[in-house]
Amino acid sequence: MNPAAVNISAFDLSVLRGDGIFEATTVFKGFPISLENHLRRLSDSARLMDLPTPNIAAITRGIEKVMSAYDDPEPAPLLRIIVSRGLDQETGIGKAAAASGNTAPTIFI
């Protein structure tokens, strides 16, 4: 996946309805501040919103990948983790995804 490309589906429920959860933290000199606490809250929020439990190890690897590709001189950028309910299953593209068993949430970092 190209991190510079647009990768958010127009049919994703986070885009259509704001349906999802998020956490944000500052990355100071390459270190995400209180990342463990943010990931714990993300899991708690998922439970409260009836979303599947986030795969924290996979999200952490994604964060590391995003941070290694970050080349802006900003010393303390904001890192956002957004977990969407996924594609709107009332639309053609969402119905097709659900029919093929793809009902997983979408995660943006």
C-alpha positions as CSV (number, residue, x, y, z in Angstrom):
1,M,0.0,0.0,0.0
2,N,1.3,3.4,-0.9
3,P,1.1,5.6,2.3
4,A,0.9,8.8,0.1
5,A,-2.1,7.5,-1.8
6,V,-5.7,8.0,-0.8
7,N,-6.8,4.8,0.8
8,I,-10.1,5.6,2.5
9,S,-13.3,4.2,0.8
10,A,-16.1,6.8,0.3
11,F,-18.3,4.0,1.6
12,D,-16.5,3.6,4.9
13,L,-18.8,4.3,7.9
14,S,-16.2,6.6,9.5
15,V,-16.5,8.8,6.4
16,L,-20.2,8.5,5.9
17,R,-21.4,8.8,9.5
18,G,-18.4,9.2,11.8
19,D,-19.0,5.7,13.0
20,G,-15.9,4.6,14.7
21,I,-13.4,5.3,17.5
22,F,-10.1,7.0,17.7
23,E,-7.1,7.8,19.8
24,A,-4.4,10.5,19.2
25,T,-1.1,11.2,20.7
26,T,2.0,13.3,20.1
27,V,5.1,11.6,18.7
28,F,8.0,13.4,20.4
29,K,11.4,12.8,18.7
30,G,10.1,9.5,17.3
31,F,8.5,8.2,20.5
32,P,4.6,8.1,20.7
33,I,3.7,9.6,24.1
34,S,1.8,7.1,26.4
35,L,1.1,4.8,23.5
36,E,0.3,1.9,25.8
37,N,-2.4,4.0,27.5
38,H,-3.9,5.1,24.2
39,L,-4.0,1.5,22.9
40,R,-5.7,0.4,26.1
41,R,-8.3,3.1,25.7
42,L,-8.8,2.1,22.1
43,S,-9.6,-1.4,23.2
44,D,-12.0,-0.1,25.9
45,S,-13.7,2.1,23.3
46,A,-14.1,-0.8,20.9
47,R,-15.7,-2.9,23.6
48,L,-18.1,0.0,24.5
49,M,-19.0,0.5,20.8
50,D,-19.5,-3.2,20.1
51,L,-16.5,-3.3,17.7
52,P,-14.2,-6.3,17.6
53,T,-11.2,-6.1,19.9
54,P,-8.4,-4.3,18.0
55,N,-5.3,-6.3,17.2
56,I,-2.9,-4.2,19.3
57,A,0.2,-6.0,18.0
58,A,-0.8,-5.3,14.3
59,I,-1.7,-1.7,15.1
60,T,1.7,-1.2,16.9
61,R,3.4,-2.6,13.8
62,G,1.4,-0.2,11.6
63,I,2.4,2.7,13.9
64,E,6.0,1.7,13.6
65,K,5.7,1.6,9.8
66,V,4.0,5.0,9.6
67,M,6.6,6.5,11.9
68,S,9.5,5.1,9.9
69,A,8.1,6.6,6.7
70,Y,7.5,10.0,8.3
71,D,10.1,12.5,7.0
72,D,8.7,15.9,7.9
73,P,10.9,18.1,10.1
74,E,8.0,18.7,12.6
75,P,9.5,17.4,15.9
76,A,6.2,16.5,17.6
77,P,3.5,15.5,15.1
78,L,0.2,14.2,16.1
79,L,-0.4,10.4,15.5
80,R,-4.1,9.4,15.0
81,I,-5.4,5.9,15.2
82,I,-9.0,5.6,13.8
83,V,-11.0,2.4,13.9
84,S,-14.1,2.4,11.7
85,R,-16.9,-0.1,11.7
86,G,-16.0,-0.7,8.0
87,L,-17.9,-0.5,4.8
88,D,-21.6,0.5,4.9
89,Q,-23.3,-2.8,4.3
90,E,-26.4,-1.0,2.9
91,T,-24.5,0.0,-0.2
92,G,-23.5,-2.2,-3.1
93,I,-19.8,-2.3,-2.3
94,G,-20.5,-3.0,1.4
95,K,-23.1,-5.7,0.6
96,A,-20.6,-7.3,-1.7
97,A,-17.9,-7.2,1.0
98,A,-20.2,-8.7,3.5
99,A,-21.3,-11.5,1.1
100,S,-17.7,-12.5,0.8
101,G,-17.2,-12.5,4.6
102,N,-15.2,-9.2,4.7
103,T,-16.9,-7.4,7.6
104,A,-13.8,-6.4,9.4
105,P,-13.4,-2.8,10.7
106,T,-11.1,-0.4,8.8
107,I,-8.1,1.0,10.7
108,F,-6.3,4.2,9.7
109,I,-3.1,5.4,11.2
